[in-house]
């Protein structure tokens, strides 16, 4: 146990009190690393209900979490002042940091640098968002450009969560050492079904349904193409924590309500039964840095139909079927191939997913930290 080492975890992403772990990859990372290190997780959260700073602190074994809620502020300078004051309050509660591991550079990367200068220790940043995709950089604000440009020179090491994402990051962080470390999956929770029988062939999709990235309407269009071709003995199950009314209305307009069902919101521990009850997982995203749902599907032994994104960028035929982005016909053809009996070895799919297990990722992180701290 490397209990002498203290790791501070920061993140630009933290949701409101109603959904406290929407960006749960940060909490998953903290819990995993806390198995071998002392960990402090610090968040600042703007809250309209706050009139002054509120501190919520919890401690569980080697993991300490500090959440600083603060007034939101009426304009940019007021908001910036409130964030800085809240962050400084959190930093005053922390001492003797050996390493900072931060997540998602924008929009709070400048806070990572502030912590690095205070504790005089290495700064690692893991990027999870699609913000550094070439097409996304065109929409950056002047503030985004400024924060990214002034922050990157202070980053000691960058972590990409997939080789697919690393290519995008390397174009911007040309001089920053970069390592690929995947997101972890609880392979003891996400396990294959012992038996599977569905009266209808079942496709599964789990996402935020963000039309800017996930292309859920394209998935419905692919289902419509299968329906037009005469297929009836299949269904698509969609699970999401986000509002589905607009997509549900679109499904109804296509007269597909009998073939597409909606579920959610769900806690992470409620998701495995959806995977185990499915015959194939569908992902039609324009971009994914990693795609945890693909890893979860594989851990459950489920083949994946996906665009060339995240860990599915080099999808091999033993793991599923790759389709063209923004092409519902290509997706429909992929779904048809599996529906018509393309066979997959669920055991080998499961074995492929074990590289993303908590144990495997923790081993990688421990070696990585040892190198950075050397």
N, C-alpha and C positions, 0 to 999 in steps of 0.2 A: 504494500500500500504506500503510495507516494503522498502521504498525508502532509508532509512538510511543504508541498507545493500548493500554492493558492492561485486558482484561476478565476478571473473576473469575466463573466459573460454579459455582453451588451447586445442590443438589437435595435434597429430602426423600426421594427414592426412590433406593435403591441396593441391589441384591440381594446374595446371599452369593457365596462364591468359586466355587461349583459352576456358577453361571450369571451371570457377571460383567456382562453387558450386557442383562439382561432389560428394564430401562427404557432402551432404546438411543436413545430420542428425545433424551436429554440428550447422549449422546456424538455423535449425528448433528449436533446443534446446535453443539457445541464444535468438531467437525472443520470444519463449514461456516464458522463465524465465524473460525476460525484461518487461513483463506485470506487474510484482510484485516487481522487484528489479532493482537497477542500475547494468548494465552489461557491461563489457568490453571484447571483443573478440579479442585475439591477435594471429596472425599467422606469421610465418616466412616461406618464399618461396624462394627456390633456382631458379634462372632464368639465363639462359645462355646469355641473352641479356644485363644483368646488368654488369656494370664495377664498380659500387659503390652502396651503400645502397640507396634504394628508399622507401619512406614512403607514403602509401595511407591510409588516415584516413577519416572515415565517421561517422556521428552521426544521429540517427533517434530516437527521443523520448528518452527512457532510455537505448538504445542500442548504444554503441560505438564500432566500428570495426577498428582495427589497423592491417594493413598488411605491413610487412617489406620484401621487395624484396631485394635479395642480390646475389652477384656473386656465381656461383656454386662451383668453386674450382676444381683444376686438380687432387688432390689426397685426401686420407682420412683426413690427418691432416689439409690440407688447407680448405677442406669442413667443418670440425668440427669447425675450427677457424671462418669461415664466418658465420656459424649458430649461434655460441655463441655471436659473435659481433652483429648480427642482433637482437637476442633475448634480449640482454642487452639494445640495443637501444630502443626496445619496452617497456621493464620494466621501463626505466627511464621516460617514458611518463605516468606512472600509479602510483597512490598512494592510500593508505587507503583501501586495499583489506581485506574483512572479510572472504572470502571463495574462494578457487580455485576448480573449477570443470573441470577436464581435460578429454579428450577422446582419447582412443587408446594408450596403453602404449608404444608400439614399433613403430618406432625407437627413439622417442624423449622424452621418459619418464624422462631422466635425467634433461631436462629443467623444467619439472613440479616440481622436487625437488628443483631446483635452485630458482624458484618463491616462493615455500613454505618457504624456509629459509629466503628469503628477506622480505616477508610480515608477517612471523611468524603466519600463519593461517592454518586451516585444509585443507587437500588435499583429494579431492574425485576423483576417476578415474572411468569412465564408459568405459568398453571394448566392442567394436562392432565387432572386427575382429575374424577370426577363428584361430588366431595364437596360442591360448592356448588349442586347441583341441589336444588330445593325439597324433594323427597321425601327426599333424603339428609340434609339438615340436621336433620331430626327425630331422627336416630340419633346425633347428635354427643354426645361425652362432655363433661363440664365442662372437661376439659383442652383439647379441641378449641375450645370456645367462647372460652376464655381466650386461647389462642395466636392465634386468628384476630382477636379483638377488639383485642388489644394490638399486634399486628403490622401491621394494615392501615394505621394512621395513619403508619407509617414508609415505606410503599411509594410511590415517586415516580411509577411508571407500572405499570399492569397490562396484561398481554397475554393475550387470549383467542385460542384457535386456530381458532375458527369463530364466525360470527355467531350460530349456535344457542347456543353456550356463553356468548357475551357477554351474552345476555339474563339468564341465571342469575347471572352475576357482578355485573351492574349492580344487582341487587336488594340485594346485600350490600355492595358497594364503591360506594356512591352518590356519594362525593366524590372517588374516585380516577380520574384520567384512564385511559381504557382504549382499546387499539388491537387490532385483529384482525390477527394474522400467522399464516398457516398453517404446519403442519409441512412440512418438505421431503421430497421423494421423488426418488430417483435415477432420472430418466427415461431415462438411458442404460443402466440395468440392467433396468428394467421397460419392456419394449418389446413391441409387438404381434407376434403370430405371423405368419410369412410365408404359411403355409398351415395350415388347421385341418380335421382330419377325425376324428370320433369315431363309432364304431359306435353308441354310445348318446349321447344328449344329456347333457351334463355340467354340473351345477351345482357350484359351489365355495363352501366356507365356510372362512375362516381366522380363528381367535380363540383366546383363553384358555379358552373354553368355560365361563366363570364363569356359573353358573345365576342369580346375582343380577342380572346385567346383560345377558349375551349371549343368554339364552334358547335354548340349543341343543336342549332337549327340545321346544320349540315348533317348531323346524325339522324335527325328526324327526316330529312330529305332522302337519306339513304334507305331508311325504313320504308318510306313511301315508294321508292323504286322497287323494293322487294315485294311490297304489297301489290303494286301495279302488275308485277310479273306473275302474280297468282299465289304467292306464298302466304299461308295463313297459320301454319302450326309453329309459330315462333312468337316471342315477345321480347321487348326491351324494358329492363328495369332501370330507372334513373334514381340515384340517391344524391341528395344535395342538402346542404344546410342553408342555402340561399333561397329567396323567393322564386317560386316556379310558375306563378300564375300566367305570365306572358308566354312561356314555353308551352304550358298546358293548353292555352288557347290556340297556339299554333298547331299543336298536335290535333286538337279538335277540328280545326279548319281543314286539316288533311284527312279527317275521318279515320284517325288511327288510335283513338282512345282505347279500343279493345286490345291493342297490341303494345301500347306503351303505358307503363305504370310508374307512379312517382312515390318516393318515400323520403323521409327525413323531416327535421334534422336528426342526426344520430351522433352518439358518442363513439369514439374510436373502437371501444370494445364491442359495440353493436354491429360493426361492419363485417366481421368474418363470416357470419351466416349468409350474408348476401353473396359473397364470393363463392362460398362452398355450394350454394344452390344454383350457381350459374355454369353455363357451358363455355362461355367465352367473354372476355372483357373488351370493351370498345373505347378507344381514345382517339379523338379526331382533332387534337390541338394544333394550333399554328406554332406554338412554342411551349416547351417545358424545360426547365433547368435540370430537373431530375425525374419527377413524376412518381411520387410515393405510391400512387394507386397501381401503377404497373408492377412495382416491386411486391406490393401486397398480393396482387393477383397471382404472380409467379409463386410466391410463398404458399399460396393455396393450391398450386398446381394447375392454374387456369391459363390457357393460351390467350394471347393478346393480339387484337387487331389494332394497329396504331400507325400514325404518321411517323415520320423520321424525326423524332424529338427526344430529348432527355436520354434515359438509359435504353429507350427503344430505337435510338438513332440507327443502330446497326442490328436490327432485329433479324435473327436467324430463323430459318424455317422450322426448327425444332421448338421454337418458343412462341411462334405465332405468325401473323401475316402483316407485312408492311403495305400501307396504302398511301396514295398521294394526298397531300394537304389541299383543302379547299376543292376537293373533287368528290362529291357525294356518290357518283357512279363508281369510282374506284373503291370507296368504302363499301358500297352495296355488293360489289363483286367479291371483296374479301369476306364479307359476312356470308355471302352465298356459298363460298368455298368451304367454310367451316360447317355451315348448316348442312351441306351435302356430304359431310363425312370425312373431311380432312382429319387425320388422326394425329394425336399428340401423346407423348409419354408424360403423364402428370408427375411421375416420380422424378424424371430428369429435369422438368421445369422447376420443381421444388428445389432440387439440388442446386440449380443455377442461382436461385434466390438466396441461398445461404451465405453468399458473399456479402449480403446486406444485413446480416443478423447483428443484433446488438453486440454480441461477443466479438465478431469479426471486425466491426467498425471500431469498437473500443481498442482492440489490439493495434489497429492502424493509427488511431489517435495518440495512443501512448508512445509509440515509436516516433511519431511526428513531433509531439511535444518535446520528447527527449532531444531530438535533433535541433529544434528551435532554441531550447534552453541551454544547449551545450556551450 
